[in-house]
């Protein structure tokens, strides 16, 4: 089942997502999230982006290149333990903010604790692009969007385009739900 992806401006994207009760069977939801993400050609998707305020996100950064194969994963109730190393900039995009890409600086390394779908706890380290994809998705469950990192000047430049996204006044080739759509 493919969910509509919630667009910029929806309050669910700005709120800290809620912890999931231990033992909850998330397999069907996660399968549907992967189906939704692949249909939109994304490399990551967080539960708030399908309107669910849950601390859950998925990634599959394979299209981003070498070393990112076999990283199809779900992170349940993740906690970022630390972020380390120098900041580096990369042009990020987001399925909730179509057609806008901007440079975001993030630290190069992370340590994260999370549960898998069998509710086994893991602690793992990632760096480079894998870390970045996880940082972007983790931000979603904290209610943070990549546009929040932009300068006031950049935000003012993007304001009308972001407003159009909220209204659905854009062309996008996957299903979306627009918070300010006219009926
Ligand atoms: Ni995103």
Backbone and ligand atoms as CSV (ligand in chain L), in Angstrom:
chain,resi,resn,atom,element,x,y,z
A,1,UNK,N,N,0.835,-1.190,0.000
A,1,UNK,CA,C,0.000,0.000,0.000
A,1,UNK,C,C,0.878,1.250,0.000
A,2,UNK,N,N,0.559,2.136,-0.915
A,2,UNK,CA,C,1.329,3.375,-1.011
A,2,UNK,C,C,0.591,4.491,-0.277
A,3,UNK,N,N,1.271,5.095,0.679
A,3,UNK,CA,C,0.695,6.224,1.417
A,3,UNK,C,C,0.947,7.527,0.652
A,4,UNK,N,N,0.045,8.497,0.790
A,4,UNK,CA,C,0.398,9.837,0.304
A,4,UNK,C,C,1.457,10.433,1.233
A,5,UNK,N,N,2.410,11.136,0.663
A,5,UNK,CA,C,3.470,11.755,1.461
A,5,UNK,C,C,3.028,13.167,1.855
A,6,UNK,N,N,3.138,13.431,3.142
A,6,UNK,CA,C,2.706,14.704,3.717
A,6,UNK,C,C,3.660,15.811,3.265
A,7,UNK,N,N,3.101,16.903,2.777
A,7,UNK,CA,C,3.913,18.006,2.262
A,7,UNK,C,C,4.270,19.022,3.340
A,8,UNK,N,N,5.309,19.771,3.042
A,8,UNK,CA,C,5.754,20.894,3.872
A,8,UNK,C,C,4.557,21.726,4.366
A,9,UNK,N,N,4.603,22.089,5.633
A,9,UNK,CA,C,3.531,22.920,6.179
A,9,UNK,C,C,2.593,22.149,7.091
A,10,UNK,N,N,2.611,20.811,6.979
A,10,UNK,CA,C,1.748,20.007,7.863
A,10,UNK,C,C,2.373,19.978,9.274
A,11,UNK,N,N,1.558,20.243,10.305
A,11,UNK,CA,C,2.110,20.278,11.668
A,11,UNK,C,C,2.786,18.969,12.104
A,12,UNK,N,N,2.390,17.831,11.528
A,12,UNK,CA,C,2.991,16.548,11.943
A,12,UNK,C,C,4.495,16.537,11.663
A,13,UNK,N,N,4.922,17.333,10.694
A,13,UNK,CA,C,6.347,17.375,10.337
A,13,UNK,C,C,7.159,18.234,11.300
A,14,UNK,N,N,6.469,19.022,12.128
A,14,UNK,CA,C,7.168,19.953,13.016
A,14,UNK,C,C,7.153,19.506,14.471
A,15,UNK,N,N,6.644,18.299,14.702
A,15,UNK,CA,C,6.500,17.888,16.096
A,15,UNK,C,C,7.377,16.667,16.386
A,16,UNK,N,N,7.872,16.586,17.622
A,16,UNK,CA,C,8.675,15.426,18.003
A,16,UNK,C,C,7.759,14.200,17.991
A,17,UNK,N,N,8.172,13.162,17.261
A,17,UNK,CA,C,7.338,11.974,17.136
A,17,UNK,C,C,7.361,11.169,18.428
A,18,UNK,N,N,6.330,10.338,18.584
A,18,UNK,CA,C,6.164,9.619,19.841
A,18,UNK,C,C,6.825,8.241,19.823
A,19,UNK,N,N,7.316,7.836,21.007
A,19,UNK,CA,C,7.908,6.506,21.159
A,19,UNK,C,C,6.882,5.433,20.823
A,20,UNK,N,N,7.365,4.332,20.275
A,20,UNK,CA,C,6.495,3.214,19.919
A,20,UNK,C,C,6.559,2.186,21.041
A,21,UNK,N,N,5.404,1.657,21.398
A,21,UNK,CA,C,5.368,0.682,22.487
A,21,UNK,C,C,6.140,-0.571,22.087
A,22,UNK,N,N,7.024,-1.005,22.999
A,22,UNK,CA,C,7.872,-2.166,22.749
A,22,UNK,C,C,7.026,-3.389,22.412
A,23,UNK,N,N,7.443,-4.119,21.390
A,23,UNK,CA,C,6.744,-5.322,20.995
A,23,UNK,C,C,5.735,-5.108,19.877
A,24,UNK,N,N,5.437,-3.850,19.560
A,24,UNK,CA,C,4.484,-3.556,18.476
A,24,UNK,C,C,4.976,-4.175,17.164
A,25,UNK,N,N,4.066,-4.843,16.460
A,25,UNK,CA,C,4.428,-5.431,15.164
A,25,UNK,C,C,4.356,-4.342,14.091
A,26,UNK,N,N,5.512,-3.986,13.561
A,26,UNK,CA,C,5.593,-2.866,12.612
A,26,UNK,C,C,5.837,-3.337,11.183
A,27,UNK,N,N,5.839,-4.670,10.971
A,27,UNK,CA,C,6.276,-5.179,9.663
A,27,UNK,C,C,5.422,-4.685,8.496
A,28,UNK,N,N,4.113,-4.725,8.654
A,28,UNK,CA,C,3.246,-4.320,7.548
A,28,UNK,C,C,3.423,-2.831,7.255
A,29,UNK,N,N,3.461,-2.037,8.333
A,29,UNK,CA,C,3.663,-0.601,8.173
A,29,UNK,C,C,4.991,-0.314,7.464
A,30,UNK,N,N,6.052,-1.013,7.894
A,30,UNK,CA,C,7.381,-0.775,7.301
A,30,UNK,C,C,7.409,-1.221,5.835
A,31,UNK,N,N,6.782,-2.356,5.534
A,31,UNK,CA,C,6.676,-2.788,4.114
A,31,UNK,C,C,6.000,-1.698,3.281
A,32,UNK,N,N,4.923,-1.148,3.823
A,32,UNK,CA,C,4.197,-0.102,3.101
A,32,UNK,C,C,5.024,1.178,2.976
A,33,UNK,N,N,5.812,1.460,4.001
A,33,UNK,CA,C,6.693,2.634,3.921
A,33,UNK,C,C,7.752,2.447,2.835
A,34,UNK,N,N,8.322,1.235,2.744
A,34,UNK,CA,C,9.297,0.999,1.660
A,34,UNK,C,C,8.625,1.146,0.295
A,35,UNK,N,N,7.432,0.581,0.158
A,35,UNK,CA,C,6.716,0.689,-1.119
A,35,UNK,C,C,6.488,2.171,-1.474
A,36,UNK,N,N,6.094,2.938,-0.455
A,36,UNK,CA,C,5.844,4.376,-0.641
A,36,UNK,C,C,7.130,5.108,-1.039
A,37,UNK,N,N,8.216,4.790,-0.339
A,37,UNK,CA,C,9.500,5.453,-0.600
A,37,UNK,C,C,10.022,5.126,-2.001
A,38,UNK,N,N,9.964,3.842,-2.378
A,38,UNK,CA,C,10.472,3.459,-3.703
A,38,UNK,C,C,9.633,4.095,-4.817
A,39,UNK,N,N,8.320,4.174,-4.601
A,39,UNK,CA,C,7.448,4.769,-5.621
A,39,UNK,C,C,7.780,6.241,-5.838
A,40,UNK,N,N,8.348,6.874,-4.810
A,40,UNK,CA,C,8.699,8.291,-4.906
A,40,UNK,C,C,10.198,8.488,-5.181
A,41,UNK,N,N,10.909,7.391,-5.405
A,41,UNK,CA,C,12.355,7.426,-5.668
A,41,UNK,C,C,13.139,8.096,-4.558
A,42,UNK,N,N,12.735,7.832,-3.324
A,42,UNK,CA,C,13.462,8.389,-2.183
A,42,UNK,C,C,14.487,7.394,-1.652
A,43,UNK,N,N,15.381,7.882,-0.804
A,43,UNK,CA,C,16.373,7.010,-0.164
A,43,UNK,C,C,16.136,6.898,1.344
A,44,UNK,N,N,15.111,7.619,1.815
A,44,UNK,CA,C,14.756,7.550,3.221
A,44,UNK,C,C,13.334,8.060,3.404
A,45,UNK,N,N,12.662,7.562,4.440
A,45,UNK,CA,C,11.302,8.025,4.716
A,45,UNK,C,C,11.031,7.844,6.211
A,46,UNK,N,N,10.508,8.885,6.834
A,46,UNK,CA,C,10.198,8.827,8.263
A,46,UNK,C,C,8.686,8.778,8.445
A,47,UNK,N,N,8.235,8.110,9.522
A,47,UNK,CA,C,6.802,7.922,9.748
A,47,UNK,C,C,5.998,9.232,9.715
A,48,UNK,N,N,6.521,10.344,10.274
A,48,UNK,CA,C,5.724,11.588,10.193
A,48,UNK,C,C,5.406,11.995,8.747
A,49,UNK,N,N,6.257,11.585,7.807
A,49,UNK,CA,C,6.012,11.939,6.404
A,49,UNK,C,C,4.825,11.207,5.798
A,50,UNK,N,N,4.336,10.167,6.485
A,50,UNK,CA,C,3.070,9.562,6.055
A,50,UNK,C,C,1.983,9.878,7.094
A,51,UNK,N,N,2.233,10.914,7.867
A,51,UNK,CA,C,1.211,11.413,8.786
A,51,UNK,C,C,1.162,10.708,10.125
A,52,UNK,N,N,2.146,9.851,10.402
A,52,UNK,CA,C,2.140,9.112,11.657
A,52,UNK,C,C,3.237,9.623,12.579
A,53,UNK,N,N,2.826,10.148,13.735
A,53,UNK,CA,C,3.800,10.678,14.680
A,53,UNK,C,C,4.398,9.541,15.497
A,54,UNK,N,N,5.307,8.789,14.844
A,54,UNK,CA,C,5.941,7.624,15.478
A,54,UNK,C,C,7.440,7.714,15.258
A,55,UNK,N,N,8.214,7.275,16.294
A,55,UNK,CA,C,9.674,7.308,16.151
A,55,UNK,C,C,10.137,6.094,15.342
A,56,UNK,N,N,10.027,6.247,14.040
A,56,UNK,CA,C,10.340,5.172,13.097
A,56,UNK,C,C,10.752,5.805,11.774
A,57,UNK,N,N,11.868,5.320,11.221
A,57,UNK,CA,C,12.191,5.712,9.854
A,57,UNK,C,C,12.881,4.564,9.131
A,58,UNK,N,N,12.860,4.636,7.819
A,58,UNK,CA,C,13.494,3.618,6.976
A,58,UNK,C,C,14.498,4.315,6.070
A,59,UNK,N,N,15.497,3.549,5.649
A,59,UNK,CA,C,16.434,4.065,4.654
A,59,UNK,C,C,16.751,2.958,3.650
A,60,UNK,N,N,17.098,3.365,2.445
A,60,UNK,CA,C,17.755,2.493,1.473
A,60,UNK,C,C,18.529,3.403,0.522
A,61,UNK,N,N,19.770,3.749,0.946
A,61,UNK,CA,C,20.533,4.753,0.185
A,61,UNK,C,C,21.260,4.191,-1.029
A,62,UNK,N,N,20.920,2.984,-1.447
A,62,UNK,CA,C,21.618,2.327,-2.553
A,62,UNK,C,C,21.819,3.230,-3.780
A,63,UNK,N,N,20.799,4.004,-4.216
A,63,UNK,CA,C,21.017,4.841,-5.408
A,63,UNK,C,C,22.084,5.924,-5.216
A,64,UNK,N,N,22.511,6.165,-3.977
A,64,UNK,CA,C,23.485,7.230,-3.739
A,64,UNK,C,C,24.914,6.771,-3.958
A,65,UNK,N,N,25.121,5.494,-4.270
A,65,UNK,CA,C,26.454,5.108,-4.707
A,65,UNK,C,C,27.130,3.986,-3.965
A,66,UNK,N,N,28.436,3.875,-4.260
A,66,UNK,CA,C,29.270,2.785,-3.757
A,66,UNK,C,C,29.263,2.715,-2.243
A,67,UNK,N,N,29.219,1.511,-1.744
A,67,UNK,CA,C,29.291,1.313,-0.307
A,67,UNK,C,C,27.958,1.480,0.391
A,68,UNK,N,N,26.916,1.833,-0.379
A,68,UNK,CA,C,25.608,2.059,0.230
A,68,UNK,C,C,24.602,0.988,-0.190
A,69,UNK,N,N,25.129,-0.074,-0.819
A,69,UNK,CA,C,24.269,-1.212,-1.137
A,69,UNK,C,C,24.016,-1.962,0.181
A,70,UNK,N,N,22.995,-2.760,0.203
A,70,UNK,CA,C,22.707,-3.594,1.382
A,70,UNK,C,C,22.547,-2.790,2.657
A,71,UNK,N,N,22.028,-1.600,2.545
A,71,UNK,CA,C,21.779,-0.799,3.747
A,71,UNK,C,C,20.296,-0.545,3.943
A,72,UNK,N,N,19.469,-1.386,3.321
A,72,UNK,CA,C,18.027,-1.260,3.509
A,72,UNK,C,C,17.703,-1.593,4.967
A,73,UNK,N,N,17.213,-0.612,5.697
A,73,UNK,CA,C,17.034,-0.794,7.142
A,73,UNK,C,C,15.855,-0.006,7.673
A,74,UNK,N,N,15.330,-0.487,8.790
A,74,UNK,CA,C,14.329,0.264,9.543
A,74,UNK,C,C,14.918,0.572,10.921
A,75,UNK,N,N,14.700,1.787,11.401
A,75,UNK,CA,C,15.162,2.208,12.733
A,75,UNK,C,C,13.926,2.493,13.583
A,76,UNK,N,N,13.792,1.726,14.677
A,76,UNK,CA,C,12.635,1.864,15.555
A,76,UNK,C,C,13.103,2.488,16.870
A,77,UNK,N,N,12.356,3.472,17.362
A,77,UNK,CA,C,12.701,4.195,18.602
A,77,UNK,C,C,14.186,4.556,18.670
A,78,UNK,N,N,14.740,5.129,17.606
A,78,UNK,CA,C,16.175,5.434,17.642
A,78,UNK,C,C,16.503,6.591,18.564
A,79,UNK,N,N,17.710,6.557,19.109
A,79,UNK,CA,C,18.239,7.664,19.906
A,79,UNK,C,C,19.626,7.984,19.364
A,80,UNK,N,N,19.846,9.208,18.947
A,80,UNK,CA,C,21.170,9.624,18.501
A,80,UNK,C,C,22.041,9.770,19.728
A,81,UNK,N,N,23.115,9.002,19.803
A,81,UNK,CA,C,23.991,9.053,20.986
A,81,UNK,C,C,24.991,10.187,20.838
A,82,UNK,N,N,25.677,10.221,19.690
A,82,UNK,CA,C,26.535,11.381,19.434
A,82,UNK,C,C,26.797,11.574,17.962
A,83,UNK,N,N,27.180,12.802,17.638
A,83,UNK,CA,C,27.598,13.150,16.294
A,83,UNK,C,C,29.010,13.697,16.420
A,84,UNK,N,N,29.894,13.222,15.539
A,84,UNK,CA,C,31.325,13.525,15.681
A,84,UNK,C,C,31.903,14.000,14.358
A,85,UNK,N,N,33.078,14.620,14.469
A,85,UNK,CA,C,33.853,14.939,13.270
A,85,UNK,C,C,33.501,16.279,12.668
A,86,UNK,N,N,34.190,16.574,11.576
A,86,UNK,CA,C,34.015,17.864,10.905
A,86,UNK,C,C,32.675,17.912,10.193
A,87,UNK,N,N,32.159,19.123,10.087
A,87,UNK,CA,C,30.939,19.310,9.299
A,87,UNK,C,C,31.289,19.332,7.818
A,88,UNK,N,N,30.414,18.766,7.015
A,88,UNK,CA,C,30.573,18.858,5.560
A,88,UNK,C,C,29.215,19.153,4.949
A,89,UNK,N,N,29.246,19.874,3.853
A,89,UNK,CA,C,28.001,20.329,3.229
A,89,UNK,C,C,27.629,19.413,2.067
A,90,UNK,N,N,26.335,19.231,1.888
A,90,UNK,CA,C,25.832,18.433,0.766
A,90,UNK,C,C,24.438,18.944,0.436
A,91,UNK,N,N,24.097,18.907,-0.840
A,91,UNK,CA,C,22.771,19.362,-1.260
A,91,UNK,C,C,21.729,18.308,-0.930
A,92,UNK,N,N,20.861,18.612,0.030
A,92,UNK,CA,C,19.831,17.657,0.432
A,92,UNK,C,C,18.482,18.016,-0.179
A,93,UNK,N,N,17.672,16.996,-0.329
A,93,UNK,CA,C,16.289,17.176,-0.734
A,93,UNK,C,C,15.420,16.377,0.209
A,94,UNK,N,N,14.112,16.439,0.018
A,94,UNK,CA,C,13.204,15.759,0.931
A,94,UNK,C,C,11.903,15.471,0.185
A,95,UNK,N,N,11.358,14.271,0.349
A,95,UNK,CA,C,10.126,13.922,-0.366
A,95,UNK,C,C,8.955,14.813,0.048
A,96,UNK,N,N,9.038,15.421,1.225
A,96,UNK,CA,C,7.972,16.328,1.678
A,96,UNK,C,C,8.142,17.744,1.121
A,97,UNK,N,N,9.298,17.993,0.483
A,97,UNK,CA,C,9.615,19.339,-0.030
A,97,UNK,C,C,10.120,19.194,-1.471
A,98,UNK,N,N,9.240,18.776,-2.395
A,98,UNK,CA,C,9.710,18.441,-3.744
A,98,UNK,C,C,10.364,19.625,-4.449
A,99,UNK,N,N,11.365,19.293,-5.250
A,99,UNK,CA,C,12.034,20.249,-6.154
A,99,UNK,C,C,12.873,21.312,-5.467
A,100,UNK,N,N,13.072,21.201,-4.175
A,100,UNK,CA,C,13.980,22.137,-3.513
A,100,UNK,C,C,15.165,21.332,-2.984
A,101,UNK,N,N,16.357,21.784,-3.351
A,101,UNK,CA,C,17.571,21.151,-2.840
A,101,UNK,C,C,18.484,22.260,-2.342
A,102,UNK,N,N,19.017,22.090,-1.139
A,102,UNK,CA,C,19.898,23.114,-0.584
A,102,UNK,C,C,21.028,22.454,0.196
A,103,UNK,N,N,22.153,23.163,0.259
A,103,UNK,CA,C,23.294,22.678,1.029
A,103,UNK,C,C,22.991,22.691,2.519
A,104,UNK,N,N,23.279,21.551,3.144
A,104,UNK,CA,C,23.133,21.436,4.592
A,104,UNK,C,C,24.457,20.902,5.127
A,105,UNK,N,N,24.975,21.524,6.203
A,105,UNK,CA,C,26.208,21.041,6.835
A,105,UNK,C,C,25.867,20.129,7.992
A,106,UNK,N,N,26.524,18.971,7.998
A,106,UNK,CA,C,26.319,18.024,9.106
A,106,UNK,C,C,27.663,17.417,9.473
A,107,UNK,N,N,27.765,16.956,10.723
A,107,UNK,CA,C,28.984,16.268,11.145
A,107,UNK,C,C,29.092,14.923,10.446
A,108,UNK,N,N,30.355,14.432,10.297
A,108,UNK,CA,C,30.567,13.299,9.396
A,108,UNK,C,C,30.234,11.934,9.992
A,109,UNK,N,N,30.188,11.854,11.310
A,109,UNK,CA,C,30.047,10.537,11.942
A,109,UNK,C,C,28.937,10.541,12.975
A,110,UNK,N,N,28.242,9.422,13.110
A,110,UNK,CA,C,27.213,9.335,14.160
A,110,UNK,C,C,27.308,8.009,14.898
A,111,UNK,N,N,26.808,8.024,16.116
A,111,UNK,CA,C,26.587,6.798,16.873
A,111,UNK,C,C,25.118,6.809,17.270
A,112,UNK,N,N,24.415,5.730,16.949
A,112,UNK,CA,C,22.965,5.705,17.152
A,112,UNK,C,C,22.551,4.375,17.779
A,113,UNK,N,N,21.556,4.463,18.660
A,113,UNK,CA,C,20.975,3.253,19.266
A,113,UNK,C,C,19.566,3.130,18.712
A,114,UNK,N,N,19.150,1.912,18.373
A,114,UNK,CA,C,17.817,1.737,17.803
A,114,UNK,C,C,17.371,0.288,17.988
A,115,UNK,N,N,16.113,0.034,17.729
A,115,UNK,CA,C,15.590,-1.330,17.713
A,115,UNK,C,C,15.329,-1.731,16.269
A,116,UNK,N,N,15.482,-3.034,15.987
A,116,UNK,CA,C,15.067,-3.541,14.679
A,116,UNK,C,C,13.616,-4.025,14.788
A,117,UNK,N,N,13.118,-4.627,13.714
A,117,UNK,CA,C,11.697,-5.006,13.685
A,117,UNK,C,C,11.381,-6.175,14.604
A,118,UNK,N,N,12.432,-6.898,15.048
A,118,UNK,CA,C,12.236,-7.963,16.042
A,118,UNK,C,C,12.433,-7.453,17.464
A,119,UNK,N,N,12.580,-6.142,17.604
A,119,UNK,CA,C,12.785,-5.482,18.899
A,119,UNK,C,C,14.087,-5.907,19.577
A,120,UNK,N,N,15.102,-6.242,18.733
A,120,UNK,CA,C,16.459,-6.387,19.261
A,120,UNK,C,C,17.103,-5.000,19.257
A,121,UNK,N,N,17.815,-4.689,20.348
A,121,UNK,CA,C,18.452,-3.374,20.438
A,121,UNK,C,C,19.836,-3.416,19.789
A,122,UNK,N,N,20.177,-2.338,19.078
A,122,UNK,CA,C,21.488,-2.237,18.428
A,122,UNK,C,C,22.101,-0.887,18.738
A,123,UNK,N,N,23.437,-0.869,18.710
A,123,UNK,CA,C,24.148,0.408,18.736
A,123,UNK,C,C,25.122,0.347,17.576
A,124,UNK,N,N,25.134,1.364,16.732
A,124,UNK,CA,C,25.951,1.297,15.523
A,124,UNK,C,C,26.528,2.654,15.178
A,125,UNK,N,N,27.633,2.612,14.428
A,125,UNK,CA,C,28.283,3.835,13.953
A,125,UNK,C,C,28.184,3.906,12.441
A,126,UNK,N,N,27.957,5.098,11.952
A,126,UNK,CA,C,27.915,5.317,10.501
A,126,UNK,C,C,28.692,6.576,10.189
A,127,UNK,N,N,29.235,6.631,8.961
A,127,UNK,CA,C,29.857,7.889,8.559
A,127,UNK,C,C,29.501,8.205,7.106
A,128,UNK,N,N,29.942,9.370,6.668
A,128,UNK,CA,C,29.739,9.773,5.285
A,128,UNK,C,C,28.268,9.847,4.912
A,129,UNK,N,N,27.969,9.370,3.702
A,129,UNK,CA,C,26.613,9.523,3.162
A,129,UNK,C,C,25.586,8.716,3.961
A,130,UNK,N,N,25.996,7.539,4.460
A,130,UNK,CA,C,25.064,6.742,5.273
A,130,UNK,C,C,24.661,7.533,6.513
A,131,UNK,N,N,25.655,8.164,7.160
A,131,UNK,CA,C,25.361,8.972,8.348
A,131,UNK,C,C,24.421,10.117,7.978
A,132,UNK,N,N,24.662,10.758,6.852
A,132,UNK,CA,C,23.842,11.904,6.449
A,132,UNK,C,C,22.379,11.504,6.230
A,133,UNK,N,N,22.169,10.386,5.550
A,133,UNK,CA,C,20.790,9.953,5.301
A,133,UNK,C,C,20.091,9.686,6.636
A,134,UNK,N,N,20.808,9.064,7.559
A,134,UNK,CA,C,20.229,8.770,8.875
A,134,UNK,C,C,19.977,10.069,9.653
A,135,UNK,N,N,20.914,11.006,9.599
A,135,UNK,CA,C,20.728,12.293,10.286
A,135,UNK,C,C,19.492,13.021,9.755
A,136,UNK,N,N,19.317,13.003,8.433
A,136,UNK,CA,C,18.151,13.668,7.823
A,136,UNK,C,C,16.848,13.018,8.306
A,137,UNK,N,N,16.813,11.684,8.307
A,137,UNK,CA,C,15.582,10.983,8.734
A,137,UNK,C,C,15.363,11.138,10.235
A,138,UNK,N,N,16.458,11.083,11.000
A,138,UNK,CA,C,16.329,11.265,12.447
A,138,UNK,C,C,15.742,12.641,12.757
A,139,UNK,N,N,16.207,13.642,12.015
A,139,UNK,CA,C,15.640,14.985,12.178
A,139,UNK,C,C,14.115,14.968,12.029
A,140,UNK,N,N,13.612,14.187,11.063
A,140,UNK,CA,C,12.159,14.138,10.850
A,140,UNK,C,C,11.417,13.707,12.107
A,141,UNK,N,N,11.953,12.725,12.832
A,141,UNK,CA,C,11.225,12.282,14.025
A,141,UNK,C,C,11.431,13.245,15.203
A,142,UNK,N,N,12.350,14.213,15.033
A,142,UNK,CA,C,12.526,15.272,16.020
A,142,UNK,C,C,11.753,16.532,15.623
A,143,UNK,N,N,11.053,16.473,14.496
A,143,UNK,CA,C,10.285,17.631,14.041
A,143,UNK,C,C,11.123,18.678,13.327
A,144,UNK,N,N,12.260,18.249,12.774
A,144,UNK,CA,C,13.176,19.182,12.105
A,144,UNK,C,C,13.247,18.858,10.614
A,145,UNK,N,N,13.187,19.903,9.787
A,145,UNK,CA,C,13.313,19.738,8.332
A,145,UNK,C,C,14.618,20.380,7.877
A,146,UNK,N,N,15.137,19.946,6.723
A,146,UNK,CA,C,16.431,20.486,6.315
A,146,UNK,C,C,16.356,21.995,6.082
A,147,UNK,N,N,15.179,22.487,5.741
A,147,UNK,CA,C,15.024,23.928,5.509
A,147,UNK,C,C,15.219,24.731,6.813
A,148,UNK,N,N,15.061,24.059,7.967
A,148,UNK,CA,C,15.277,24.749,9.241
A,148,UNK,C,C,16.727,25.185,9.422
A,149,UNK,N,N,17.656,24.552,8.689
A,149,UNK,CA,C,19.077,24.892,8.830
A,149,UNK,C,C,19.493,26.061,7.942
A,150,UNK,N,N,18.614,26.489,7.054
A,150,UNK,CA,C,19.009,27.515,6.083
A,150,UNK,C,C,19.065,28.894,6.741
A,151,UNK,N,N,19.847,29.761,6.159
A,151,UNK,CA,C,19.966,31.133,6.665
A,151,UNK,C,C,18.635,31.864,6.484
A,152,UNK,N,N,18.443,32.916,7.247
A,152,UNK,CA,C,17.240,33.742,7.111
A,152,UNK,C,C,17.072,34.240,5.684
A,153,UNK,N,N,18.183,34.572,5.074
A,153,UNK,CA,C,18.152,35.072,3.691
A,153,UNK,C,C,17.622,33.997,2.739
A,154,UNK,N,N,18.179,32.791,2.845
A,154,UNK,CA,C,17.746,31.669,1.997
A,154,UNK,C,C,16.274,31.348,2.241
A,155,UNK,N,N,15.875,31.368,3.527
A,155,UNK,CA,C,14.468,31.071,3.852
A,155,UNK,C,C,13.537,32.077,3.190
A,156,UNK,N,N,13.940,33.359,3.213
A,156,UNK,CA,C,13.089,34.379,2.575
A,156,UNK,C,C,13.002,34.137,1.076
A,157,UNK,N,N,14.134,33.742,0.477
A,157,UNK,CA,C,14.123,33.450,-0.963
A,157,UNK,C,C,13.183,32.299,-1.312
A,158,UNK,N,N,13.092,31.325,-0.395
A,158,UNK,CA,C,12.314,30.110,-0.683
A,158,UNK,C,C,10.860,30.215,-0.239
A,159,UNK,N,N,10.527,31.290,0.488
A,159,UNK,CA,C,9.219,31.365,1.150
A,159,UNK,C,C,8.046,31.100,0.203
A,160,UNK,N,N,8.037,31.741,-0.961
A,160,UNK,CA,C,6.871,31.572,-1.827
A,160,UNK,C,C,6.828,30.177,-2.433
A,161,UNK,N,N,8.011,29.608,-2.733
A,161,UNK,CA,C,8.009,28.231,-3.259
A,161,UNK,C,C,7.507,27.246,-2.208
A,162,UNK,N,N,7.896,27.469,-0.945
A,162,UNK,CA,C,7.438,26.577,0.128
A,162,UNK,C,C,5.926,26.715,0.321
A,163,UNK,N,N,5.433,27.942,0.193
A,163,UNK,CA,C,3.990,28.175,0.285
A,163,UNK,C,C,3.234,27.428,-0.810
A,164,UNK,N,N,3.803,27.435,-2.015
A,164,UNK,CA,C,3.174,26.711,-3.127
A,164,UNK,C,C,3.159,25.204,-2.880
A,165,UNK,N,N,4.226,24.702,-2.269
A,165,UNK,CA,C,4.263,23.265,-1.948
A,165,UNK,C,C,3.139,22.935,-0.963
A,166,UNK,N,N,2.962,23.753,0.065
A,166,UNK,CA,C,1.897,23.500,1.056
A,166,UNK,C,C,0.515,23.477,0.415
A,167,UNK,N,N,0.346,24.315,-0.616
A,167,UNK,CA,C,-0.956,24.401,-1.291
A,167,UNK,C,C,-1.140,23.341,-2.361
A,168,UNK,N,N,-0.064,22.642,-2.702
A,168,UNK,CA,C,-0.167,21.657,-3.782
A,168,UNK,C,C,-0.061,22.290,-5.151
A,169,UNK,N,N,0.437,23.509,-5.180
A,169,UNK,CA,C,0.595,24.231,-6.432
A,169,UNK,C,C,1.952,23.892,-7.067
A,170,UNK,N,N,2.164,22.583,-7.287
A,170,UNK,CA,C,3.415,22.074,-7.839
A,170,UNK,C,C,3.095,20.847,-8.663
A,171,UNK,N,N,4.042,20.441,-9.503
A,171,UNK,CA,C,3.823,19.160,-10.178
A,171,UNK,C,C,4.801,18.147,-9.589
A,172,UNK,N,N,4.247,17.026,-9.176
A,172,UNK,CA,C,5.052,16.011,-8.513
A,172,UNK,C,C,4.528,14.657,-8.984
A,173,UNK,N,N,5.441,13.690,-9.202
A,173,UNK,CA,C,5.007,12.433,-9.816
A,173,UNK,C,C,4.726,11.332,-8.801
A,174,UNK,N,N,4.500,11.712,-7.523
A,174,UNK,CA,C,4.044,10.725,-6.540
A,174,UNK,C,C,2.910,11.347,-5.735
A,175,UNK,N,N,2.193,10.475,-5.023
A,175,UNK,CA,C,1.017,10.935,-4.279
A,175,UNK,C,C,1.422,11.744,-3.065
A,176,UNK,N,N,0.793,12.910,-2.888
A,176,UNK,CA,C,1.093,13.729,-1.717
A,176,UNK,C,C,-0.197,14.224,-1.076
A,177,UNK,N,N,-0.052,14.669,0.180
A,177,UNK,CA,C,-1.168,15.270,0.913
A,177,UNK,C,C,-0.724,16.682,1.272
A,178,UNK,N,N,-1.485,17.675,0.814
A,178,UNK,CA,C,-1.082,19.071,0.971
A,178,UNK,C,C,-1.887,19.751,2.067
A,179,UNK,N,N,-1.215,20.306,3.083
A,179,UNK,CA,C,-1.950,20.847,4.234
A,179,UNK,C,C,-2.785,22.080,3.904
A,180,UNK,N,N,-2.381,22.841,2.872
A,180,UNK,CA,C,-3.110,24.075,2.582
A,180,UNK,C,C,-3.820,23.999,1.228
A,181,UNK,N,N,-4.126,22.762,0.788
A,181,UNK,CA,C,-4.781,22.598,-0.508
A,181,UNK,C,C,-6.177,23.205,-0.486
A,182,UNK,N,N,-6.536,23.884,-1.589
A,182,UNK,CA,C,-7.911,24.381,-1.711
A,182,UNK,C,C,-8.797,23.227,-2.154
A,183,UNK,N,N,-9.972,23.182,-1.590
A,183,UNK,CA,C,-10.883,22.113,-1.949
A,183,UNK,C,C,-11.734,22.494,-3.143
L,1,NI,NI,NI,13.097,14.334,4.352
